[in-house]
């Protein structure tokens, strides 16, 4: 399970929400998503992220931990793959308005040394326009998180991906109430009991190949429940802040 601050954990337990990873879905083709980052404490995966510049990773603010290491170029995170680069995080930049209450749950990590870009490690472009994402279009989530949507189940050794559909904001608001902020969040649903789950907050929601969201929360210990939409921070909402931090 991804690390939580005490206040965020209390809020998520109260609302029935949980940090995110991948449940169901399928194993991704090895190294087909070279922008994916496994954030680790020691050698244990704790959160996901995406490489947005060779020296910056974008992830969730509640993933902050003083000993994070970014693992790039990975497929199986339990093996010492030659493609992998392990780089310590030098600077943490959680959004200044993040208050451990689900809003503004986004963070940039400055790497101690820039990544070496190659066929295994590449950056991904952020959305340049605030185009509305229509409900019911197919998108993809990816990560190394929990593979079964129940408590105490293990995370995945290999990168997984799953298809989800964008849902109307009002449907998410009806389920999550004040926890869902439609200006800075996107939500999805699935009819196949797959999608994000505990263990990989900060992983991407990709629509038409572009990262539109960062995994935020799902239903606590029941993340594959199709009656509860999955929530993501809307990346474009934070573009100005992202550019400012990266200079």
C-alpha positions as CSV (number, residue, x, y, z in Angstrom):
1,X,0.0,0.0,0.0
2,X,1.3,3.5,-0.8
3,X,2.4,5.6,2.2
4,X,-0.2,8.0,3.6
5,X,-0.1,10.9,5.9
6,X,-2.3,10.3,8.9
7,X,-4.8,12.9,7.9
8,X,-5.2,11.6,4.4
9,X,-5.5,8.1,5.7
10,X,-8.3,9.1,8.0
11,X,-10.1,10.9,5.3
12,X,-9.9,8.1,2.8
13,X,-11.1,5.5,5.4
14,X,-14.0,7.8,6.2
15,X,-15.0,8.2,2.5
16,X,-14.3,4.6,1.6
17,X,-11.4,5.6,-0.7
18,X,-8.0,4.0,-1.2
19,X,-4.7,4.7,-2.9
20,X,-4.3,3.3,-6.4
21,X,-2.6,0.6,-8.4
22,X,-3.7,-1.9,-11.1
23,X,-6.2,-4.8,-10.6
24,X,-7.3,-7.2,-13.3
25,X,-6.2,-6.1,-16.8
26,X,-3.1,-7.6,-18.5
27,X,0.6,-7.6,-18.3
28,X,2.1,-4.8,-20.4
29,X,4.5,-5.6,-23.3
30,X,7.9,-5.2,-21.6
31,X,9.3,-1.7,-22.0
32,X,6.3,-0.5,-24.1
33,X,5.8,2.3,-21.7
34,X,9.3,3.7,-21.2
35,X,8.0,6.8,-19.3
36,X,6.7,4.7,-16.4
37,X,8.5,5.1,-13.0
38,X,8.4,2.9,-10.0
39,X,9.0,4.9,-6.8
40,X,10.6,2.7,-4.2
41,X,11.6,2.8,-0.5
42,X,14.6,0.6,-0.3
43,X,13.7,-1.9,-3.0
44,X,9.9,-2.0,-2.2
45,X,7.6,-0.4,-4.7
46,X,5.3,2.2,-3.1
47,X,4.0,4.5,-5.9
48,X,4.0,5.1,-9.6
49,X,4.9,8.1,-11.6
50,X,5.8,9.4,-15.1
51,X,9.0,10.9,-16.4
52,X,8.0,14.3,-17.8
53,X,11.6,15.6,-18.2
54,X,14.9,13.7,-17.9
55,X,15.3,15.2,-14.4
56,X,11.6,15.4,-13.2
57,X,9.0,12.8,-12.3
58,X,5.3,13.6,-11.8
59,X,3.4,11.7,-9.1
60,X,0.9,12.1,-6.2
61,X,1.7,14.3,-3.3
62,X,0.7,11.7,-0.7
63,X,3.6,9.5,-2.1
64,X,6.1,11.8,-0.4
65,X,8.7,10.0,1.6
66,X,12.3,11.2,2.5
67,X,14.0,8.1,1.0
68,X,12.3,7.7,-2.4
69,X,14.3,6.2,-5.2
70,X,13.0,6.5,-8.8
71,X,13.4,3.3,-10.8
72,X,13.3,3.9,-14.6
73,X,13.3,1.5,-17.5
74,X,11.8,-1.3,-15.5
75,X,9.3,-4.1,-16.4
76,X,9.9,-6.6,-13.6
77,X,10.7,-4.6,-10.5
78,X,11.9,-7.7,-8.5
79,X,14.8,-8.3,-11.0
80,X,18.0,-6.3,-11.6
81,X,17.2,-5.7,-15.2
82,X,20.0,-4.2,-17.2
83,X,17.6,-1.6,-18.6
84,X,16.9,-0.2,-15.1
85,X,18.2,3.1,-13.8
86,X,17.9,3.7,-10.0
87,X,18.1,7.5,-9.2
88,X,17.6,9.1,-5.8
89,X,15.1,11.9,-5.5
90,X,16.9,15.2,-4.7
91,X,14.0,17.6,-4.3
92,X,10.3,17.2,-3.4
93,X,7.8,19.6,-4.8
94,X,4.3,18.8,-3.6
95,X,1.7,21.3,-4.7
96,X,1.6,24.2,-2.2
97,X,-2.1,23.8,-1.7
98,X,-2.0,20.1,-0.9
99,X,-3.5,19.6,2.5
100,X,-3.8,15.8,2.9
101,X,-7.5,16.1,2.0
102,X,-7.5,14.7,-1.6
103,X,-7.3,18.1,-3.3
104,X,-4.2,19.2,-5.1
105,X,-2.7,15.7,-4.7
106,X,0.1,16.1,-7.1
107,X,3.9,16.4,-6.8
108,X,7.0,16.9,-8.9
109,X,10.2,15.0,-7.9
110,X,13.6,16.5,-9.0
111,X,16.1,13.6,-9.6
112,X,19.6,13.8,-8.2
113,X,21.0,13.1,-11.6
114,X,19.2,13.3,-15.0
115,X,18.0,10.1,-16.5
116,X,19.9,8.7,-19.5
117,X,17.2,8.6,-22.2
118,X,17.3,5.5,-24.5
119,X,14.8,3.0,-25.9
120,X,14.0,1.8,-22.3
121,X,13.7,5.3,-20.7
122,X,11.8,8.1,-22.4
123,X,9.9,11.2,-21.3
124,X,6.2,11.6,-22.1
125,X,4.6,14.9,-23.2
126,X,2.0,16.5,-21.0
127,X,-1.3,17.7,-22.5
128,X,-1.0,21.1,-24.1
129,X,-4.8,21.9,-24.4
130,X,-7.6,21.6,-21.9
131,X,-9.7,19.5,-24.3
132,X,-12.7,18.0,-22.6
133,X,-12.5,14.2,-22.5
134,X,-15.9,12.9,-23.5
135,X,-17.6,10.4,-21.2
136,X,-17.5,6.7,-22.3
137,X,-14.3,6.9,-24.3
138,X,-11.7,4.2,-23.6
139,X,-8.5,5.1,-21.8
140,X,-5.7,3.1,-20.2
141,X,-4.2,2.9,-16.7
142,X,-0.8,1.3,-15.9
143,X,1.2,0.4,-12.8
144,X,2.8,-2.2,-10.5
145,X,0.1,-2.0,-7.8
146,X,-2.1,-4.6,-6.2
147,X,-3.5,-7.2,-8.6
148,X,-6.6,-8.2,-6.6
149,X,-9.0,-5.6,-5.2
150,X,-9.0,-6.9,-1.6
151,X,-7.0,-6.1,1.5
152,X,-3.6,-7.8,2.1
153,X,-3.1,-8.9,-1.4
154,X,0.4,-8.5,-3.0
155,X,1.5,-5.9,-5.6
156,X,2.5,-7.0,-9.1
157,X,6.2,-7.8,-10.0
158,X,5.6,-6.7,-13.6
159,X,4.0,-3.7,-15.2
160,X,0.3,-4.1,-15.8
161,X,-2.3,-2.1,-17.7
162,X,-6.1,-2.1,-17.9
163,X,-8.8,-0.4,-20.0
164,X,-11.2,2.0,-18.3
165,X,-13.9,4.4,-19.5
166,X,-14.3,8.1,-18.7
167,X,-17.4,8.7,-16.6
168,X,-19.5,11.8,-16.3
169,X,-18.4,14.1,-13.5
170,X,-21.9,14.2,-11.9
171,X,-21.8,10.4,-11.5
172,X,-18.5,10.6,-9.6
173,X,-19.8,13.5,-7.5
174,X,-22.9,11.4,-6.6
175,X,-20.7,8.6,-5.3
176,X,-17.8,10.5,-3.7
177,X,-19.5,13.7,-2.6
178,X,-17.1,16.4,-1.3
179,X,-14.1,14.2,-2.0
180,X,-14.5,14.5,-5.8
181,X,-13.6,18.0,-7.1
182,X,-14.7,18.2,-10.7
183,X,-12.4,21.1,-11.6
184,X,-9.2,19.2,-10.8
185,X,-10.3,15.6,-11.1
186,X,-11.4,13.1,-13.7
187,X,-13.1,9.8,-13.0
188,X,-13.4,6.5,-14.8
189,X,-15.4,3.3,-14.5
190,X,-15.0,-0.3,-15.6
191,X,-17.5,-3.1,-16.3
192,X,-14.8,-5.8,-16.0
193,X,-13.6,-5.3,-12.5
194,X,-10.3,-3.9,-13.5
195,X,-8.5,-0.6,-13.1
196,X,-6.6,1.2,-10.4
197,X,-6.1,-0.2,-6.9
198,X,-3.9,0.1,-3.8
199,X,-0.2,0.3,-4.3
200,X,0.4,2.6,-7.2
201,X,-0.8,6.1,-6.7
202,X,0.6,8.6,-9.1
203,X,0.4,6.3,-12.1
204,X,-1.0,7.7,-15.3
205,X,-4.5,7.7,-16.9
206,X,-3.7,7.7,-20.7
207,X,-6.3,8.8,-23.3
208,X,-5.3,8.7,-26.9
209,X,-1.7,8.1,-25.8
210,X,-1.6,11.3,-23.7
211,X,-1.4,11.4,-19.9
212,X,-4.6,13.1,-18.7
213,X,-4.7,12.1,-15.1
214,X,-2.8,10.7,-12.1
215,X,-4.3,7.8,-10.1
216,X,-5.8,9.2,-6.9
217,X,-8.3,7.0,-5.1
218,X,-10.8,4.2,-5.4
219,X,-13.1,2.3,-2.9
220,X,-11.2,1.1,0.1
221,X,-10.4,-2.7,-0.1
222,X,-12.9,-3.1,-2.9
223,X,-11.3,-1.2,-5.8
224,X,-12.7,-3.4,-8.5
225,X,-16.2,-2.7,-7.5
226,X,-17.8,-1.3,-10.8
227,X,-20.3,0.7,-8.8
228,X,-17.6,3.1,-7.5
229,X,-15.8,5.3,-10.0
230,X,-12.0,5.7,-9.9
231,X,-10.6,9.2,-9.3
232,X,-7.6,10.9,-11.0
233,X,-6.0,14.3,-10.6
234,X,-6.5,16.2,-13.9
235,X,-3.0,17.0,-15.1
236,X,-3.9,19.9,-17.3
237,X,-5.4,21.7,-14.3
238,X,-1.9,21.9,-12.9
239,X,0.1,22.7,-16.1
240,X,1.0,26.2,-15.1
241,X,2.3,25.1,-11.7
242,X,4.2,22.2,-13.3
243,X,6.0,24.6,-15.8
244,X,6.8,27.0,-13.0
245,X,8.4,24.3,-10.8
246,X,10.4,22.9,-13.7
247,X,11.5,26.4,-14.7
